[in-house]
Structures are given as C-alpha cells and as structure tokens.
Amino acid sequence: MDLGSLQDLQEEQCEEEHSSSPQNQMQPQVASADKPEAETPQPAFISVIDDIKTAREFIDALKGASLDSNISLRGLPSEVLEQLRNPKTELLNIGEPSERLSLDLFLAVDSASQDTYEEVCTAIQCHFPQENILSYYKVKRLVEDLTGICPILDDMCYNLCVGFTGPFSKQDRCPMCCELRYEFHMKKGKRVKVPRKQFHTIPIAPQLQALWRSRESADHLRYREEYTKRILKELEENNGMRKSPYTDFFGGTDYLEAYMDKRIKSGDMVLLMSLDSAQLYRNKLSDCWMYIWVILNHSPDMRYKKRHVLPGGFIPGPNKPKNIDSFVFPGLYHLAAVQKDGLRIWDASRDVVFDSNPFLALATADGPGMACMNGFVGHQGKVHCRLYCPIIGRHKANTPQYYPVRLKPNHYTVEGCSHNDVDLGELLNSFTSQESSERYKKNLDFVEHSHNQMEFKKRRLQTGICKSSIFLGLPSKHVLGIPGCFPLDVMHLPALNIPDLFIGLWRGTMDCDRTNNKSSWTWAVLKPNIWKEHGKDVAKATPYFPGSFDQPP
C-alpha cells in the first residue's frame, strides 16, 4: 500500500460502503459463503492482487535471511563481516593525538566535501609538518570502527517508487513508472552502467557491537534487566498485583510474557524502529524519509537522546516512496539474519563474549507511514485501529472518511455504520494482544484469498487489511507480535492533532455542514477579539520561554 494512494483507497471504500449490506457487529466477520465447506488439503493459493503478491515475496525473502547469504553480506567490508561472528575484544578508544585531531576535523566539516577535509589537512601540515593527520579514507574507517556505522547503498527508482531490492532486485525498470534503473557512462573507452539514484541502509548489528565496547555504555545497557527483575520481584511479593506506577515499556504485560516465555533472554537488545519523513529545506521541495533504531535497553532518560539513537536508513526525496517495503527490506533482512543466527558481542564491562538475539519490540510511524508498514487501510478507514481493536468507524452520508465515533448519532441511518453504541470499557475488557493477533491472521488469510479485484475491495473494507505486513517475515520468536508491535501514536495526537482540532472549535473556524450554524456554537469562546488579546499575552510572555523551545509561538 503506497502513501500516494491512501485518498483513492478511502474514496473507493466509501463507494463500496454504500453498495454493501449493514455491518452491525463490532468485530469484522468472514462471510460464511466464502468459507470452504470441506477440510481437504488445497494447493497453495496464488493471489491475483499485485500488492498482496509483492508483499508475500518480501516476507518469504526475509524468512530466508542468514548471515551466510549474499544479500546479508553484500556491501559490507570484509572486516565488518568477520566482526559479526568474531567481535573485537578491545576497548573503543582514540589512542594517538593525531587520531583525535583527524576526528575533530572530520566532524567539523561533516557537511562539506571530501576535498574540503583534504585541503584543511594540507593547510595544517604545511604549518605543522610533524602532524600525521589521517587520510579521508582512514578517518572514515576510524569513525566506522568507533560507531559501527557502515552504510550500504542500494539502487532505487529515480522517481522514488521502489527500491530495487527483494523481488525487484533484478529489474532494470521501475515496476510502477517504468523509469530506467541505470544510465550509461563512458569510462576508459567502455560503456559502464551507473545507477541513477541510490538510498542508504545502516545495518544495526555493527552498531550494537560498538555499544558494548565501552565500559560505561555496557553498564547503561543493563537497565532493562535490572528493571525487569524489580518488576518481577514486586509481582511475586504481591501475589501478581502491581502497586508501583507504570514508568516504562518493560512494565507491560506483553513484554513480561515474552520474557517469561524466554523469547527475550539476558543480553538481548530490545529495539524500537521508527519511520518518518522530514523536509530538509524550508522553501524547497525536499522530503527525505528515514528510519531509526531506539535501544530500549537504555533508561528512558537516555534512549531518546540524539547521541543514543542509531540510524537505520535514509531515502532521498523529494517524492514520497510508493513501496516502503522495498526500502526497509535491506535493514530488516540484516536484522532477521542476526535474530536467527545470533550476534556475538563482547561486553567491555565484564570482559565476556555472549550471544544476543535482538528483539524487535515496537515499530512506529505516523498515520500514513504506519498504513504502509502494517498493511492496514489507515486511520480514515472503516476498520482503522492500528492495534486492530474491533471498533468499526462511522461516516457521514456521501463522504469517504470514517471516524471512530462510539455513540450512534440521533436519527442516523447510514448503511454499514448504524451499529449500536460502543461501550469502551466492555470493548477493552475483551481485547488483548493475543486476541487481536489471532483475529488479524484469520482476516489476513481471508483478504489474501480474494479471487478478483472486486472481492478484494469488499474484503478490504470488511477487515481493514490491504496486504500482509513485511514484519511477518521476521522470526516470530524475536518480535513482539503482529499487530502488537505497532503502538499508538502518542506524539502527534496530544501535541498536534488534538490542539489543532480544539483551537478550531474554540475559535469557530472549523469547517461544518451548511445545516450547522456556527453562531450557535456555545463552545466558540475564542472570538476574533479575544483571540487577538490572547496572542498579545503570549507575545508578552516570550522572554520567559526556555531557549530549548527553539522558536517562541
């Protein structure tokens, strides 16, 4: 499911909704006519829906991940590959003053070119000939050794449709826009193929190994195990009851069950993956997509700081990628390989080598990005919840967007949305991650077995599923679960979405139907004059805003 087609999908859903029968049950049900009557073995079903087939091909490729495969080995220096199996057992340090100077210069001109670094080095050596400054290549290798950041380049569509990975790896044209993958240059009298555009992947395993090669960093990484022991001790002393406040992810039931089931062991790194886009320049079309890794083994006051967040991959803009799976595939393939084969790590604090199987706890994104990662229809679909709870949305007559309205409006008779009021307490009491996962697998199979496009659209509307998530290709033992690993977005909701909605309501500027009269809005208390006075008060308070706010409102 690509980002650009979300609006088309929502419009299709609205059209389908008006032609379908009412759905008065809160949980999507598979129609009995579509269930096979016999239980005799059937040949493997091959989907006729292109998005479903492609998603399954990526998943199958991930299931075959191994450190011995060409895909996992491709692009990494030989010494890095050797280190994955036999980690270095020496502390990270900068021994020579010349190395420290070289690093300082490299970091000072990080946004400039290689020529700039070399020219600065030449100027210094002219005045201080005794300084043995490292070459650009050697200082980059030193940075890679200290941080574990070893970029891998993969070809991509010039228009950002897909990355040429997985099932697209052998294609010479983009499967969506048909743009050529290569252009040809003359080099030493020969015609050479050159990729037109590429994106970067930063494998996670070398970065994890580097974290343990510092005594201080290794000690910080023990936070997860210490916190888990405290929680388990508390539960044991209080007959399974929790009395202390919830302060971290590790106090949750899903994590504790995975730990008790030995899916997470001592030394395993628990990861959070986050995908988002950023506009690099204010007045220029420059969207760049990226994903990062947050190491949950760190304490909450450390894990989200820039110095502790690890890069995962970068997709250059300015367009939006149309197949996210193809861009995150190299990073997830590398993760799947070390999850299955194990990652050898040297603990600098205890001077021991141990095996770690990284555990993917959470995969996060905003609404549009999450729809691409989890294969759901998005936040404006009929079955829209990213946790896959059984609530069904409602929409106004002749409009495409669905909303999670729990209470049935008065005199409301829209087909497919006229179910009774939803008791949130009752819904949450019966909703668990395990129940959600089982219902998801059942409905995913139902959608994937669509026999034609029309049947697929009907089942997509009914279940809220467009395709399988690429995360199904990771070893199930080392993932929190699908869709359990897709948490709620608590960043955009309280900081951006809800304030934007309430301010529009309070000012009386929100769009409404023609039958609705804004002058009757008793809650519209921030009339123009009051709003201007409020703005003046905020301006007067500007000197008292902390400098960390970057820019006052």
Secondary structure, DSSP 8 states (H G I E B T S, - for coil): --GGGHHHHHHHHHHHHHHS----SSS----GGGS-S--S-------S-HHHHHHHHHHHHHHT--TTSHHHHTTS-HHHHHHHHS---S-----SHHHHHHHHHHHHTTTS-HHHHHHHHHHHHHH-TT-----HHHHHHHHHHHH----EEEEB-TTSS-BS-GGGTT-SB-TTT--BSEEEEEETTEEEEEES-EEEE--HHHHHHHHTTSHHHHHHTTHHHHHHHHHHHHHHHTTT---S---SGGGSHHHHHHHHTTSS-TT--EEEEEEEEEESSTTS--EEEEEEEEETTS-HHHHTSGGG-EEEEEE--SS--S-HHHHHHHHHHHHHHHHHH-EEEEETTTTEEEEE--EEEEEEE-HHHHHHHH-B--TTSSS--TT--S---B--TT----B---S--TT---TTT------HHHHHHT--HHHHHHHHHHHHHHHHT-SSHHHHHHHHHHH-B-S--GGGGS-GGGB--TTTTS---TTHIIIIIHHHHHHHHHHT-S---TT--GGG-TT----HHHHHHHHHHHHHTGGGS-GGGSS--
